[in-house]
Amino acid sequence: MFYTLDRIENENVAVLIDDEGNKHDVDISILEGNTEIGSVYSFDGNHYIYNEKETASRRSSNSEKLRKLMSKAKNRK
């Protein structure tokens, strides 16, 4: 299962959303690697490990979806 960084609250709480849509509030100190919003992690039992490949894949997919939506909206005008 993957977890996506949704936001950081109070400078030390990372709010992660898992693939099933569940919210997980965790101490930011157990995130290993990139801590940008939208970063994707896997959990090893102790830490959330940044997954560069999955993050890039999801960002690319989301960019393509947004591009298609913008194109549809533009064509409706």
N, C-alpha and C positions, 0 to 999 in steps of 0.2 A: 504494500500500500504506500502511496505517496501522500505527502503533506505539503501544502502550499502556504507560504507566508502571506497572510492577509494584511497584517498591520502590527505595529509595535506600540504598546501602551505603557505609560509611566516609565519609559526609558529602559525597562528591564523585563517586560512581559511580551513574549512573542505570541501572537494569535495565529494559529495554524488551522487550516481547513483540510480535512482528509478527503480522499476520493469519494467518500459517501456523503460529504457535506457536513460532517460533524466538526464542531469547533473544539480546539484544544488550546488552552492557555498554558504556556510553558515558560520557564525562566530562560531568558535569551542566552544565558551562559551555556546551555546545552545544545545550541545550534552551532554546528561546525561548518565553516566555509562562509560563503556569501550570505549577507543578511539584507538583501534588497527585497522590497515588496515584489511578490510574484515568484520568488525563488522556490524551488521544489526540493524536498528532502525525503529521505527514507529514514526509518528509525531502527537503530541497532540494539535496542534494549536499554541503552544508557544515554545516547546522544542522537540528535537529528543530523544526518550527514547530507550536505549539499550535493545534489545530483545535477551536474552541469548539463549533461546530455538531455535529461528530461525537461529541465528548465528551458533550454534552447528550443526543444521540440514544441513545447506548449506555447512559448512566446511566438514562435513562427506560425503555429496553427491559429492562435488568437489574432495575430496580425492579418492573416489571410481572411478570417471570418469578418473582421472589421472592414477590410478593404471591400469585400463583397457587399456588406450592408451599406457602406457609403456609396458604392456604385448604384445599388438599387434605389437608394434615397435620391440620388442625383438624377436618375432616369425618370423618377416620378414627377419631377417638377415641370 
